[in-house]
Amino acid sequence: MVKIVADTTSSLPLELAKQLGISLIPQIVIFGEEAYRDDIELDTPTFLQKLRTSPVLPKTAAPPPTLYMPIYQEAQKRGEEVVVVAPSARLSGTVRSAETAAQDFPDLKVYVVDTQTIAGTLASLVLMAHRWAQAGALGEVIAARLKEQAIRARTYFLVDTLEYLQKGGRIGAAKALLGELLQVKPILTLREGQVAPFEQQRTKKRAMARLLEVVEQECPATVDAHLCVMHIEAFEEAQELADALRSRLGLLEPPVIYQIPPAIVVHVGPGALALGFFIA
């Protein structure tokens, strides 16, 4: 058997991960001198409350290798292999932590996969890995399939404000101020595991309409696309997007909606929306 390990940047609900037997490692969110796990100590609503009252922008840190070690130890006892489905190494140190922990278990087969993605798109890959493991696939096979799928992954983000991108050093202060004055709403994407600009619209309404167009053009209207919608404190808009996508693509079921976790909220801010899927 193969043990699937993921982390909270996948947006996978804790209850679902527990139900499926997927180990979910927390990211670390730091407010000043205080550090919090974003699984049992800090969920997204609680984080947003703290964010609004904090005088400084919080920081994030990858999970330390010690959080992986008990999982590896238990897998070794059970005679299992381990596949770690990790977020992009260019966005998080999670890959490095998982690999560092594996060095203490030379007799355990550990496959750490840099998926080059994050959030709900990453959740889709985690669930794929779980299904393959349940079907009896070996760790090496699962890791190879994940890498093949990751190449097909597409993720688009719509941020509600440029403030957090500016504070995080993604754009300059002058550009952020100009963007706010002009009501520019940037659409971001992931390219080779990094956040990159896709285009910008003058209003959020136009940006949401453009997101729908992009998905219509690129996303296959099949279950293999694993289309999902993600949001930060914008459930109604996420639901609107999901319903519109179901109608436009002729889907039998609406896309899954994920709430984006604190470690990502730090960098994009409240009100963000995202879409993830896999091209044919």
CORWO-V554041 format. One line per field, one symbol per residue. psi: psi as a letter, one per 30 degrees, with the letter a starting at -180 (. if undefined). burial: b if it has 24 or more other ideal C-beta (glycine too) atoms within 12 Angstrom, else e. Layout:
# CORWO-V554041
psi=???
burial=???
This chain:
# CORWO-V554041
psi=lkkkkalfffgkkeeeeeefgkkjkllkkjjcfkkkkgdffjleeeeeeeeffkflklllklklffffeeeeeeeeefgllkjjjllkffflgeeeeeeeefffiffkjkjjjjfgalbeeeeeeeeeeeeeeffgkleeeeeeeeeeeeffkkkkkjkflfeeeeeggelleeeeeeeeeghkjkkllkjhglkkkelllfleeeeeeeeeeeeeefkkhlfffhklklljhheeeeeeeeeeeeeefhkekllkkkkklefeeeffllfkllkklkl.
burial=ebbbbbbbbbbbbbeebeebbbbbbbbbbbbeeeebbbbeebbbeebbebbeeeeebbbbbbbebebbbebbeebeeeebbbbbbbbbbebbbbbbbbbbbbeebeebbbbbbbbbbbbbbbbbbbbbbbebbeeebebeebbebbbebbebbbbbbbbbbbbbbbebebbeeeebeebeeeebbbbbbbeebebeebebbeebeebbebbbebbeebbebeeebbbbbbbbbbeebbebbbebbbeebebeeebbbbbbbbbbbbbbbbbbbbbbbbbe
